[in-house]
Amino acid sequence: MRAPRDMSFTTVGLLALAATLVLLAVPALAMQAGTAATAPSPHQAMFGMHLQKLAQKLNLTEEQQATAKQLFQDLKTKTAPIHQAQQALSTQLKAALAVPNPDAATVGQVVIQMHQNRAQLKPVMQAFHQQLEALLTPDQLAKFKQMQASHPAFGHHRGVVQDPSQ
């Protein structure tokens, strides 16, 4: 028997967006790491907004919010090289496909490298989620898990959580 849904679709959608935003924001933030930006990027601003919403829904303490922000920064640092490599591979794939007669072996090799690169994100993301969940109280964790369960796309991004080949 399923628990009654007491959260609005908007709330669940915002929480799902917050989880996937972490994955979406990392490449853009990594690209900006080399520039001296005084204003926060749109992705950073969005992450901050969604972190605030999550903090409200789970009633996170200031300390929990600070820890969550640090976890995100650590995640960004760990995933930046992977995302940079993925961007380079994507450029290689576009170039390989742009020729009149694409070489199947070349295209295939780049696709395999992209797949292997994405697979490197899975343990990093799992560790991030474990650390995030570890900072929650049992009540907060139960509510967080309920939010995850009520939205099928929560935490899924580009095959990072579930890879059909594994």
LINGIWO-V966092 format. One record per residue. OMEGA is omega in whole degrees, -180 to 180 (NA if undefined). Layout:
omega
OMEGA
OMEGA
This chain:
omega
-178
176
179
-180
-179
179
179
177
180
180
-180
178
178
179
177
178
179
-180
-179
178
178
-179
-180
-175
-173
-179
-179
179
179
179
-179
-176
-179
-179
178
-180
180
179
178
178
176
179
178
179
178
179
179
179
-178
175
177
179
179
179
179
-176
-179
-178
-180
175
177
180
178
179
179
179
179
177
179
177
178
179
178
178
180
-179
-178
-175
-178
180
179
179
178
177
180
178
178
179
178
177
178
-180
178
179
-179
-180
-176
-179
-178
179
-177
177
-177
-180
179
179
-180
-180
179
179
177
178
178
178
179
178
178
-179
178
180
-173
-180
178
180
178
178
178
-179
178
180
178
180
-179
-179
-179
173
178
179
179
-180
179
179
179
179
178
178
179
-176
-176
178
-174
-178
-177
177
-179
179
175
175
-178
-177
-178
180
-176
-178
-177
NA
